[in-house]
Structure formats: structure tokens, C-alpha cells
Amino acid sequence: MSRRDVSYIQSRLDALQEVDVRLVSMLDNLSTTLGLLKSHKEAGVANEAEFKNAASGFYAELSRAAVSLSKEVKIINNKVTSQTGELDLLPVQINKKSVWVNDAKLREEIQHLDQLADFKNIEVPPDEPERPEGSPQDDKKIPETIDLDAIDMSDANT
């Protein structure tokens, strides 16, 4: 390898090291955020400023890491494409138009797995829960009933 190749590889490794440091920082901010949520839930002590700082730090580092990693993939893709002239590392981006395709494929795969594993009664849950047809009165909540016999009335006289 030439000195130029070694320099290029070292620069890519350094850039990936920076992405790694950002990811570690992001995970540290996430850990702090979750720790603050846990302490608030257990002790009832809320430190809103510290929580906002940790949460915004998490999202900022996530954004920076994603942008940096995307740049590195593009740099490597350009290098490979320029050397081979035809190979492309980046996947083709496809906008999903037919959302039903995944459901049909999922059902097909489950049927195939059922045959392989010899399962009989496994069903894929529907996308939307089925509601039995009925009157609009069925949507009303039933008030909670209280068993009056279970209430100890001996303390009520004091």
C-alpha cells in the first residue's frame, strides 16, 4: 500500500472514531435521562432542567452521529464507485406505496412457519381491533361498583 492509501484509511478510521465517541456520548445522555426518570418515579423528585439538558444532549448527539455516519458511507461509496465504475454500496431508496404488501407477506411467512413447526392455532392479529357491532350505548363506561359489605364501618363512629 502506498503512503496515500494508508493516509486515506487512517483518516476514515479517525472519522469513524469520532462517530463512535458521539454514540457513546449519546448513550451516556440516554442513561442519564432514564436515571432521572427512574429517580423521579421512585422519589417524586423532579429536576426538570437536568432532564431537559440530558434529553436534548441525547437528540443532539444522535443527530450528529447520524450525519457523520452518513457522510462516511457516502465518502466510501464515492471511493468504491470511482475505482470500479459500477459498484454502488448505498442501497436504492424506495418509497413504500403498497402498505398491504408487508401484511400479505407476513401472513404467508407465518403459514409457512406453521407448516414447518406444526403449529395449529396461531393467528396474526388484525391491524385494527375488530369491534362488535352494537349500539352507541356500548361505548359508555360502566361505573365501578363498590361492595358495601366489604367496608369496615367500625372506624366511622370515631
C-alpha positions as CSV (number, residue, x, y, z in Angstrom):
1,M,0.0,0.0,0.0
2,S,1.2,3.5,-0.8
3,R,1.5,6.2,1.8
4,R,-1.5,7.9,0.3
5,D,-3.7,4.8,0.8
6,V,-2.6,4.5,4.4
7,S,-3.3,8.2,5.0
8,Y,-6.8,7.7,3.5
9,I,-7.5,4.7,5.6
10,Q,-6.3,6.4,8.7
11,S,-8.5,9.5,8.0
12,R,-11.5,7.2,7.6
13,L,-10.7,5.4,10.9
14,D,-10.3,8.7,12.7
15,A,-13.7,9.9,11.4
16,L,-15.3,6.6,12.5
17,Q,-13.7,7.0,15.9
18,E,-15.4,10.4,16.2
19,V,-18.7,8.8,15.3
20,D,-18.1,6.2,18.0
21,V,-17.3,8.8,20.6
22,R,-20.6,10.6,19.7
23,L,-22.5,7.4,20.0
24,V,-21.0,6.7,23.5
25,S,-21.9,10.3,24.5
26,M,-25.4,9.8,23.2
27,L,-25.8,6.6,25.2
28,D,-24.5,8.4,28.3
29,N,-27.1,11.1,27.8
30,L,-29.8,8.5,27.4
31,S,-28.6,6.7,30.6
32,T,-28.8,10.0,32.5
33,T,-32.2,10.7,31.1
34,L,-33.6,7.3,32.1
35,G,-31.9,7.6,35.5
36,L,-33.6,10.9,36.1
37,L,-37.0,9.4,35.1
38,K,-36.5,6.5,37.4
39,S,-35.5,8.7,40.4
40,H,-38.5,10.9,39.7
41,K,-40.8,8.0,39.7
42,E,-39.3,6.4,42.8
43,A,-38.7,9.5,45.0
44,G,-41.0,12.0,43.4
45,V,-38.1,14.5,43.0
46,A,-38.1,16.2,39.6
47,N,-35.1,18.0,38.2
48,E,-36.7,19.3,35.0
49,A,-33.7,21.4,33.9
50,E,-31.3,18.4,34.2
51,F,-33.8,16.2,32.4
52,K,-34.2,18.6,29.5
53,N,-30.4,19.0,29.3
54,A,-29.8,15.3,29.1
55,A,-32.7,14.6,26.7
56,S,-31.6,17.4,24.3
57,G,-28.0,16.2,24.6
58,F,-29.2,12.7,23.6
59,Y,-31.0,14.0,20.5
60,A,-28.2,16.4,19.5
61,E,-25.6,13.6,19.7
62,L,-27.9,11.2,17.8
63,S,-28.3,13.7,15.1
64,R,-24.6,14.5,14.8
65,A,-23.7,10.8,14.8
66,A,-26.2,10.0,12.1
67,V,-25.0,12.9,9.9
68,S,-21.3,11.9,10.4
69,L,-22.0,8.2,9.7
70,S,-24.0,9.1,6.6
71,K,-21.1,11.3,5.3
72,E,-18.6,8.4,5.9
73,V,-20.8,6.0,4.0
74,K,-21.1,8.5,1.1
75,I,-17.3,9.0,1.1
76,I,-16.6,5.3,1.0
77,N,-19.3,4.8,-1.7
78,N,-17.8,7.5,-3.8
79,K,-14.3,6.0,-3.4
80,V,-15.5,2.5,-4.4
81,T,-17.6,3.8,-7.3
82,S,-14.7,5.8,-8.7
83,Q,-12.4,2.8,-8.5
84,T,-14.8,0.2,-10.0
85,G,-17.1,2.5,-12.0
86,E,-20.1,0.3,-11.4
87,L,-20.3,-0.9,-7.8
88,D,-22.6,1.1,-5.5
89,L,-22.6,0.4,-1.8
90,L,-25.6,2.6,-1.0
91,P,-29.0,0.9,-1.2
92,V,-31.6,2.2,-3.6
93,Q,-34.2,4.2,-1.7
94,I,-37.8,3.1,-2.3
95,N,-40.8,4.9,-1.0
96,K,-43.3,2.5,0.3
97,K,-46.6,2.8,-1.7
98,S,-48.3,-0.5,-1.1
99,V,-48.6,-0.9,2.7
100,W,-50.6,-4.1,2.3
101,V,-47.7,-5.9,0.8
102,N,-46.0,-6.5,4.1
103,D,-49.2,-7.8,5.7
104,A,-49.7,-10.4,2.9
105,K,-46.0,-11.4,3.1
106,L,-46.2,-11.7,6.9
107,R,-49.3,-13.9,6.7
108,E,-47.6,-16.1,4.0
109,E,-44.4,-16.5,6.2
110,I,-46.5,-17.4,9.3
111,Q,-48.4,-20.0,7.3
112,H,-45.1,-21.4,6.1
113,L,-43.6,-21.5,9.6
114,D,-46.8,-23.1,10.9
115,Q,-46.3,-25.9,8.5
116,L,-42.7,-26.3,9.4
117,A,-43.2,-26.1,13.2
118,D,-46.6,-27.9,13.1
119,F,-48.4,-25.2,15.0
120,K,-52.1,-25.2,14.5
121,N,-53.8,-22.2,16.2
122,I,-51.5,-19.2,15.7
123,E,-53.1,-16.2,14.0
124,V,-51.8,-12.8,13.0
125,P,-53.6,-10.1,14.9
126,P,-55.5,-7.7,12.7
127,D,-54.2,-4.2,12.1
128,E,-57.2,-2.7,13.7
129,P,-59.1,-4.3,16.6
130,E,-62.4,-5.6,15.5
131,R,-65.4,-4.0,17.2
132,P,-68.6,-5.9,17.6
133,E,-71.5,-4.1,16.1
134,G,-73.8,-2.7,18.6
135,S,-75.5,0.4,19.7
136,P,-73.6,3.6,20.7
137,Q,-74.6,2.9,24.3
138,D,-72.0,0.1,24.2
139,D,-69.2,2.6,24.2
140,K,-70.2,4.1,27.6
141,K,-68.1,3.2,30.5
142,I,-69.7,1.2,33.3
143,P,-69.2,2.8,36.6
144,E,-67.2,0.8,39.1
145,T,-69.4,-0.8,41.8
146,I,-68.4,-1.0,45.4
147,D,-69.2,-3.9,47.7
148,L,-70.7,-2.2,50.7
149,D,-70.5,-5.4,52.8
150,A,-66.7,-5.3,52.5
151,I,-66.4,-1.8,54.1
152,D,-65.4,-1.8,57.7
153,M,-67.8,0.7,59.4
154,S,-66.3,0.4,62.9
155,D,-63.9,3.3,62.3
156,A,-66.6,5.6,61.1
157,N,-68.0,6.2,64.6
158,T,-64.8,7.7,66.0
